[in-house]
Amino acid sequence: MMDTGVPLQVLATSGAGRPRRCAAGSEDMGTTVNGDVFQEANGPADGYAAVAQADRLTQEPESIRKWREEQRKRLQELDAASKVMEQEWREKAKKDLEEWNQRQSEQVEKNKINNRASEEAFVKESKEETPGTEWEKVAQLCDFNPKSSKQCKDVSRLRSVLMSLKQTPLSR
């Protein structure tokens, strides 16, 4: 470098690739990687700033410090209580689910037994072929309650025909 009477300066490049001048003894210099200067960012650059920050934390009023400690303890207790309640709810839900599954399986088994019995009775009745009972079988399969079919077409005529055939079957 040339001696110009100005303090010694170091030429460094900024992140944009432009050279910048820094004083040789300044703390502005960071580490240089591939020609770029990076400053360290682990905490305050000034040692006194760290001490000042710690002093600010210790100069907190006693009432605020007590409140923070009480709040922290209260929150810890609430967290513990909520974890206990959550565990109890999980156990109760698991027990209720097991009971429901058991009731459901019992109900399914009962339905299977009832369906098998009604199917056997239906098959037995349908295989019986006694003369004159054909219309009775048809009448059993039909719903003759006029109140149950309010939204259907009017089938009163068909109903009356089937009832009359049931009472006096056709003769051949």
MOQUI-V168128 format. One record per residue. RES is the residue in three letters. OMEGA is omega in whole degrees, -180 to 180 (none if undefined). D_CENTER is the distance of its C-alpha to the mean C-alpha in whole Angstrom. Layout:
res:RES omega:OMEGA d_center:D_CENTER
res:RES omega:OMEGA d_center:D_CENTER
This chain:
res:MET omega:-180 d_center:69
res:MET omega:179 d_center:72
res:ASP omega:-178 d_center:73
res:THR omega:-180 d_center:73
res:GLY omega:178 d_center:73
res:VAL omega:180 d_center:70
res:PRO omega:-178 d_center:67
res:LEU omega:179 d_center:66
res:GLN omega:-179 d_center:63
res:VAL omega:179 d_center:60
res:LEU omega:179 d_center:59
res:ALA omega:179 d_center:55
res:THR omega:178 d_center:53
res:SER omega:-179 d_center:50
res:GLY omega:-178 d_center:47
res:ALA omega:179 d_center:48
res:GLY omega:179 d_center:51
res:ARG omega:178 d_center:54
res:PRO omega:174 d_center:56
res:ARG omega:-177 d_center:56
res:ARG omega:179 d_center:58
res:CYS omega:177 d_center:57
res:ALA omega:-174 d_center:60
res:ALA omega:-176 d_center:60
res:GLY omega:-175 d_center:60
res:SER omega:178 d_center:57
res:GLU omega:-179 d_center:53
res:ASP omega:-177 d_center:52
res:MET omega:176 d_center:52
res:GLY omega:178 d_center:49
res:THR omega:-179 d_center:49
res:THR omega:177 d_center:50
res:VAL omega:-180 d_center:48
res:ASN omega:177 d_center:50
res:GLY omega:179 d_center:52
res:ASP omega:-179 d_center:49
res:VAL omega:178 d_center:49
res:PHE omega:178 d_center:46
res:GLN omega:178 d_center:46
res:GLU omega:-177 d_center:44
res:ALA omega:179 d_center:41
res:ASN omega:178 d_center:40
res:GLY omega:-179 d_center:41
res:PRO omega:-179 d_center:44
res:ALA omega:-178 d_center:47
res:ASP omega:-179 d_center:49
res:GLY omega:-180 d_center:49
res:TYR omega:179 d_center:50
res:ALA omega:178 d_center:47
res:ALA omega:178 d_center:45
res:VAL omega:-180 d_center:47
res:ALA omega:179 d_center:47
res:GLN omega:178 d_center:43
res:ALA omega:178 d_center:43
res:ASP omega:179 d_center:46
res:ARG omega:180 d_center:44
res:LEU omega:-179 d_center:41
res:THR omega:180 d_center:44
res:GLN omega:178 d_center:45
res:GLU omega:-179 d_center:42
res:PRO omega:-177 d_center:44
res:GLU omega:-179 d_center:44
res:SER omega:179 d_center:42
res:ILE omega:179 d_center:39
res:ARG omega:178 d_center:39
res:LYS omega:180 d_center:39
res:TRP omega:179 d_center:36
res:ARG omega:180 d_center:34
res:GLU omega:179 d_center:34
res:GLU omega:179 d_center:34
res:GLN omega:180 d_center:30
res:ARG omega:179 d_center:29
res:LYS omega:-179 d_center:30
res:ARG omega:179 d_center:29
res:LEU omega:177 d_center:25
res:GLN omega:178 d_center:26
res:GLU omega:178 d_center:26
res:LEU omega:178 d_center:23
res:ASP omega:180 d_center:21
res:ALA omega:180 d_center:23
res:ALA omega:-180 d_center:22
res:SER omega:177 d_center:19
res:LYS omega:178 d_center:18
res:VAL omega:179 d_center:21
res:MET omega:179 d_center:19
res:GLU omega:179 d_center:16
res:GLN omega:178 d_center:18
res:GLU omega:179 d_center:19
res:TRP omega:179 d_center:16
res:ARG omega:180 d_center:15
res:GLU omega:179 d_center:19
res:LYS omega:180 d_center:19
res:ALA omega:179 d_center:16
res:LYS omega:179 d_center:17
res:LYS omega:179 d_center:21
res:ASP omega:179 d_center:20
res:LEU omega:177 d_center:18
res:GLU omega:178 d_center:21
res:GLU omega:-180 d_center:23
res:TRP omega:179 d_center:22
res:ASN omega:179 d_center:22
res:GLN omega:178 d_center:26
res:ARG omega:-180 d_center:26
res:GLN omega:180 d_center:25
res:SER omega:176 d_center:27
res:GLU omega:180 d_center:30
res:GLN omega:178 d_center:30
res:VAL omega:179 d_center:29
res:GLU omega:178 d_center:33
res:LYS omega:179 d_center:34
res:ASN omega:178 d_center:34
res:LYS omega:-180 d_center:35
res:ILE omega:180 d_center:38
res:ASN omega:180 d_center:39
res:ASN omega:178 d_center:38
res:ARG omega:-179 d_center:41
res:ALA omega:-179 d_center:43
res:SER omega:177 d_center:43
res:GLU omega:178 d_center:43
res:GLU omega:179 d_center:46
res:ALA omega:180 d_center:48
res:PHE omega:179 d_center:47
res:VAL omega:180 d_center:49
res:LYS omega:180 d_center:52
res:GLU omega:-177 d_center:52
res:SER omega:180 d_center:52
res:LYS omega:178 d_center:55
res:GLU omega:180 d_center:57
res:GLU omega:174 d_center:60
res:THR omega:-177 d_center:62
res:PRO omega:178 d_center:64
res:GLY omega:-179 d_center:64
res:THR omega:-178 d_center:60
res:GLU omega:-177 d_center:58
res:TRP omega:175 d_center:58
res:GLU omega:178 d_center:56
res:LYS omega:178 d_center:54
res:VAL omega:-179 d_center:53
res:ALA omega:178 d_center:53
res:GLN omega:-179 d_center:50
res:LEU omega:-178 d_center:48
res:CYS omega:177 d_center:48
res:ASP omega:-177 d_center:47
res:PHE omega:180 d_center:50
res:ASN omega:-176 d_center:48
res:PRO omega:-178 d_center:48
res:LYS omega:-176 d_center:46
res:SER omega:-177 d_center:43
res:SER omega:-178 d_center:43
res:LYS omega:-175 d_center:43
res:GLN omega:178 d_center:42
res:CYS omega:177 d_center:44
res:LYS omega:179 d_center:47
res:ASP omega:-178 d_center:50
res:VAL omega:-177 d_center:51
res:SER omega:180 d_center:54
res:ARG omega:178 d_center:56
res:LEU omega:180 d_center:55
res:ARG omega:-179 d_center:54
res:SER omega:178 d_center:58
res:VAL omega:180 d_center:59
res:LEU omega:179 d_center:57
res:MET omega:180 d_center:58
res:SER omega:177 d_center:62
res:LEU omega:179 d_center:61
res:LYS omega:-177 d_center:60
res:GLN omega:178 d_center:63
res:THR omega:-178 d_center:66
res:PRO omega:179 d_center:65
res:LEU omega:178 d_center:66
res:SER omega:-178 d_center:70
res:ARG omega:none d_center:71
